[in-house]
Amino acid sequence: MNWEPWTGCYKISDGCTHCYFYGPHAKRFGQNSIQKTDKFHWPIKTNAKGEYRIKGDKILGTCFATDFFLPEADEWRKEVWTMIGSLISVNNV
């Protein structure tokens, strides 16, 4: 499973040449605007029974279309860490 709380990135060092976003097989060139996505709260969404849609046995990858540590995401990242913490405690991971 993959979760993109925000998207966009930009090259900041020579290391970016090999990253998923800008590397040799990237398909997202030119997307340098950092934006919060409509999937931001997806991990804490619940079903009709009030259960989290993501169960403890799932691996959730994140930020394949961005860098988790971009300065533009500082404010959003705090909320993401809170969501991750709540999922860990609920699923006893």
MDAnalysis code that builds the backbone (N, CA, C; Angstrom):
import MDAnalysis as mda
import numpy as np

u = mda.Universe.empty(279, n_residues=93, atom_resindex=np.repeat(np.arange(93), 3), trajectory=True)
u.add_TopologyAttr("name", ["N", "CA", "C"] * 93)
u.add_TopologyAttr("resid", np.arange(1, 94))
u.add_TopologyAttr("resname", ["MET", "ASN", "TRP", "GLU", "PRO", "TRP", "THR", "GLY", "CYS", "TYR", "LYS", "ILE", "SER", "ASP", "GLY", "CYS", "THR", "HIS", "CYS", "TYR", "PHE", "TYR", "GLY", "PRO", "HIS", "ALA", "LYS", "ARG", "PHE", "GLY", "GLN", "ASN", "SER", "ILE", "GLN", "LYS", "THR", "ASP", "LYS", "PHE", "HIS", "TRP", "PRO", "ILE", "LYS", "THR", "ASN", "ALA", "LYS", "GLY", "GLU", "TYR", "ARG", "ILE", "LYS", "GLY", "ASP", "LYS", "ILE", "LEU", "GLY", "THR", "CYS", "PHE", "ALA", "THR", "ASP", "PHE", "PHE", "LEU", "PRO", "GLU", "ALA", "ASP", "GLU", "TRP", "ARG", "LYS", "GLU", "VAL", "TRP", "THR", "MET", "ILE", "GLY", "SER", "LEU", "ILE", "SER", "VAL", "ASN", "ASN", "VAL"])
u.atoms.positions = np.array([
    [0.852, -1.172, 0.000],
    [0.000, 0.000, 0.000],
    [0.898, 1.234, 0.000],
    [0.432, 2.272, -0.656],
    [1.203, 3.500, -0.742],
    [0.325, 4.683, -0.351],
    [0.897, 5.584, 0.404],
    [0.178, 6.768, 0.876],
    [1.000, 8.003, 0.563],
    [0.385, 8.950, -0.105],
    [1.029, 10.222, -0.459],
    [0.332, 11.383, 0.259],
    [0.810, 11.784, 1.442],
    [0.166, 12.905, 2.132],
    [0.406, 14.238, 1.429],
    [1.530, 14.369, 0.753],
    [1.810, 15.538, -0.086],
    [2.595, 15.053, -1.296],
    [2.696, 15.897, -2.287],
    [3.399, 15.537, -3.508],
    [4.232, 16.709, -4.005],
    [5.141, 16.404, -4.878],
    [6.044, 17.412, -5.424],
    [7.403, 17.330, -4.779],
    [8.403, 17.762, -5.512],
    [9.760, 17.729, -5.009],
    [10.618, 18.614, -5.893],
    [11.859, 18.771, -5.536],
    [12.812, 19.522, -6.340],
    [14.208, 19.014, -6.016],
    [15.095, 19.149, -6.964],
    [16.462, 18.670, -6.769],
    [17.222, 19.623, -5.857],
    [17.830, 19.048, -4.805],
    [18.597, 19.894, -3.885],
    [20.049, 19.448, -3.755],
    [20.369, 18.259, -4.275],
    [21.754, 17.785, -4.176],
    [22.025, 16.790, -5.296],
    [23.282, 16.393, -5.433],
    [23.657, 15.385, -6.432],
    [22.992, 14.041, -6.144],
    [22.662, 13.782, -4.900],
    [21.989, 12.536, -4.531],
    [20.617, 12.386, -5.167],
    [20.016, 13.483, -5.552],
    [18.692, 13.443, -6.174],
    [18.704, 12.705, -7.513],
    [19.862, 12.608, -8.128],
    [19.987, 11.932, -9.417],
    [19.520, 10.486, -9.332],
    [19.658, 9.860, -8.167],
    [19.335, 8.446, -8.014],
    [18.030, 8.195, -7.266],
    [17.277, 9.225, -6.960],
    [16.047, 9.010, -6.187],
    [14.908, 8.533, -7.079],
    [13.888, 7.994, -6.457],
    [12.716, 7.475, -7.157],
    [12.026, 8.575, -7.953],
    [11.953, 9.752, -7.402],
    [11.215, 10.859, -8.018],
    [11.909, 11.404, -9.258],
    [13.206, 11.674, -9.161],
    [13.948, 12.277, -10.264],
    [14.963, 11.348, -10.917],
    [15.028, 10.104, -10.486],
    [16.010, 9.176, -11.017],
    [15.805, 8.849, -12.484],
    [16.593, 7.925, -13.001],
    [16.582, 7.641, -14.427],
    [15.248, 7.127, -14.964],
    [14.404, 6.573, -14.115],
    [13.125, 6.037, -14.581],
    [11.926, 6.882, -14.148],
    [12.182, 8.056, -13.630],
    [11.102, 8.915, -13.124],
    [10.191, 9.383, -14.246],
    [8.922, 9.545, -13.907],
    [7.931, 10.033, -14.867],
    [7.331, 11.358, -14.409],
    [7.896, 11.994, -13.390],
    [7.289, 13.177, -12.798],
    [8.146, 14.426, -12.950],
    [8.929, 14.542, -13.961],
    [9.796, 15.704, -14.113],
    [8.982, 16.987, -14.132],
    [9.482, 18.019, -13.480],
    [8.850, 19.328, -13.522],
    [7.812, 19.574, -12.450],
    [7.524, 18.622, -11.592],
    [6.523, 18.815, -10.550],
    [7.233, 19.304, -9.294],
    [7.570, 20.580, -9.265],
    [8.340, 21.092, -8.138],
    [7.503, 21.905, -7.158],
    [6.199, 21.868, -7.294],
    [5.302, 22.525, -6.353],
    [4.898, 21.514, -5.276],
    [5.157, 21.850, -4.022],
    [4.837, 20.945, -2.905],
    [3.387, 21.209, -2.484],
    [2.548, 20.179, -2.571],
    [1.122, 20.346, -2.281],
    [0.605, 19.203, -1.424],
    [-0.234, 19.537, -0.472],
    [-0.922, 18.545, 0.334],
    [-1.949, 17.849, -0.571],
    [-2.069, 16.536, -0.467],
    [-2.990, 15.810, -1.336],
    [-4.348, 15.587, -0.666],
    [-5.314, 15.164, -1.483],
    [-6.634, 14.849, -0.943],
    [-6.622, 13.521, -0.180],
    [-5.518, 12.803, -0.206],
    [-5.362, 11.539, 0.529],
    [-4.651, 11.746, 1.869],
    [-4.486, 12.968, 2.292],
    [-3.706, 13.265, 3.490],
    [-4.170, 12.458, 4.706],
    [-5.456, 12.371, 4.951],
    [-5.987, 11.676, 6.136],
    [-6.353, 10.220, 5.868],
    [-5.989, 9.706, 4.715],
    [-6.376, 8.360, 4.319],
    [-6.066, 7.277, 5.357],
    [-4.904, 7.256, 6.002],
    [-4.613, 6.168, 6.948],
    [-5.542, 6.118, 8.161],
    [-6.175, 7.207, 8.500],
    [-7.046, 7.182, 9.685],
    [-8.526, 7.170, 9.310],
    [-8.811, 6.977, 8.037],
    [-10.209, 6.827, 7.616],
    [-10.727, 5.494, 8.145],
    [-12.000, 5.464, 8.478],
    [-12.598, 4.241, 8.997],
    [-13.712, 3.753, 8.081],
    [-14.049, 2.474, 8.223],
    [-15.155, 1.907, 7.456],
    [-16.468, 2.147, 8.196],
    [-17.536, 1.602, 7.690],
    [-18.863, 1.815, 8.281],
    [-18.946, 1.300, 9.720],
    [-18.102, 0.343, 10.089],
    [-18.088, -0.214, 11.446],
    [-17.190, 0.586, 12.382],
    [-16.540, 1.629, 11.855],
    [-15.649, 2.439, 12.669],
    [-14.254, 1.867, 12.811],
    [-13.942, 0.846, 12.012],
    [-12.617, 0.218, 12.063],
    [-11.685, 0.915, 11.061],
    [-10.427, 1.014, 11.424],
    [-9.459, 1.566, 10.476],
    [-9.394, 0.678, 9.244],
    [-9.262, 1.293, 8.092],
    [-9.164, 0.527, 6.844],
    [-7.813, -0.151, 6.704],
    [-6.799, 0.367, 7.364],
    [-5.477, -0.234, 7.316],
    [-5.300, -1.093, 8.565],
    [-5.118, -2.371, 8.361],
    [-4.953, -3.298, 9.476],
    [-3.477, -3.431, 9.833],
    [-3.196, -3.955, 11.000],
    [-1.831, -4.065, 11.496],
    [-0.907, -4.931, 10.666],
    [-1.462, -5.792, 9.815],
    [-0.613, -6.672, 9.019],
    [-0.236, -6.066, 7.661],
    [-0.546, -4.802, 7.434],
    [-0.246, -4.138, 6.169],
    [1.012, -3.294, 6.289],
    [1.778, -3.254, 5.223],
    [2.918, -2.351, 5.138],
    [2.466, -1.135, 4.356],
    [2.683, 0.009, 4.917],
    [2.247, 1.255, 4.288],
    [3.478, 2.074, 3.919],
    [3.756, 2.141, 2.623],
    [4.850, 2.970, 2.138],
    [4.360, 4.391, 1.969],
    [5.241, 5.349, 2.070],
    [4.818, 6.732, 1.924],
    [5.870, 7.563, 1.204],
    [5.401, 8.639, 0.604],
    [6.244, 9.660, -0.019],
    [7.085, 9.143, -1.183],
    [6.467, 8.383, -2.076],
    [7.138, 7.990, -3.311],
    [7.122, 9.125, -4.320],
    [6.266, 10.128, -4.114],
    [6.160, 11.259, -5.039],
    [6.647, 12.553, -4.391],
    [7.471, 12.418, -3.367],
    [7.980, 13.592, -2.663],
    [9.103, 13.156, -1.728],
    [9.588, 14.083, -0.952],
    [10.564, 13.808, 0.095],
    [9.860, 14.093, 1.423],
    [9.840, 13.135, 2.312],
    [9.146, 13.291, 3.593],
    [9.680, 14.469, 4.403],
    [10.944, 14.815, 4.197],
    [11.575, 15.832, 5.031],
    [11.738, 17.196, 4.367],
    [10.965, 17.485, 3.337],
    [11.018, 18.816, 2.728],
    [10.591, 19.879, 3.738],
    [11.254, 21.021, 3.774],
    [10.870, 22.081, 4.707],
    [9.426, 22.549, 4.511],
    [8.935, 22.508, 3.273],
    [7.561, 22.947, 3.006],
    [6.521, 22.071, 3.696],
    [6.910, 20.872, 4.081],
    [5.994, 19.937, 4.725],
    [6.142, 19.903, 6.243],
    [6.942, 20.788, 6.806],
    [7.172, 20.772, 8.261],
    [5.871, 20.763, 9.055],
    [4.969, 21.638, 8.730],
    [3.708, 21.725, 9.482],
    [2.857, 20.471, 9.288],
    [2.794, 19.942, 8.095],
    [2.002, 18.737, 7.818],
    [2.620, 17.511, 8.460],
    [3.951, 17.455, 8.494],
    [4.656, 16.282, 9.011],
    [4.296, 16.012, 10.474],
    [4.088, 17.055, 11.256],
    [3.698, 16.864, 12.662],
    [2.398, 16.054, 12.746],
    [1.445, 16.392, 11.900],
    [0.162, 15.685, 11.895],
    [0.335, 14.243, 11.393],
    [1.201, 14.050, 10.414],
    [1.473, 12.706, 9.906],
    [2.065, 11.829, 11.005],
    [3.032, 12.361, 11.757],
    [3.613, 11.575, 12.855],
    [2.533, 11.199, 13.875],
    [1.591, 12.090, 14.126],
    [0.489, 11.795, 15.045],
    [-0.376, 10.665, 14.506],
    [-0.682, 10.720, 13.201],
    [-1.481, 9.648, 12.593],
    [-0.744, 8.318, 12.672],
    [0.534, 8.315, 12.364],
    [1.327, 7.090, 12.420],
    [1.333, 6.537, 13.845],
    [1.523, 7.404, 14.823],
    [1.515, 6.977, 16.224],
    [0.195, 6.365, 16.633],
    [-0.914, 6.958, 16.176],
    [-2.229, 6.420, 16.545],
    [-2.451, 5.051, 15.907],
    [-1.973, 4.855, 14.687],
    [-2.132, 3.554, 14.038],
    [-1.274, 2.495, 14.719],
    [-0.084, 2.867, 15.135],
    [0.789, 1.920, 15.824],
    [0.164, 1.465, 17.137],
    [-0.385, 2.404, 17.895],
    [-0.966, 2.037, 19.193],
    [-2.229, 1.220, 19.031],
    [-3.045, 1.522, 18.031],
    [-4.287, 0.773, 17.806],
    [-3.993, -0.646, 17.330],
    [-2.999, -0.770, 16.456],
    [-2.674, -2.077, 15.879],
    [-1.630, -2.844, 16.670],
    [-1.138, -2.264, 17.770],
    [-0.121, -2.906, 18.615],
    [1.072, -3.414, 17.808],
    [1.547, -2.562, 16.914],
    [2.693, -2.922, 16.065],
    [3.978, -2.682, 16.813],
])
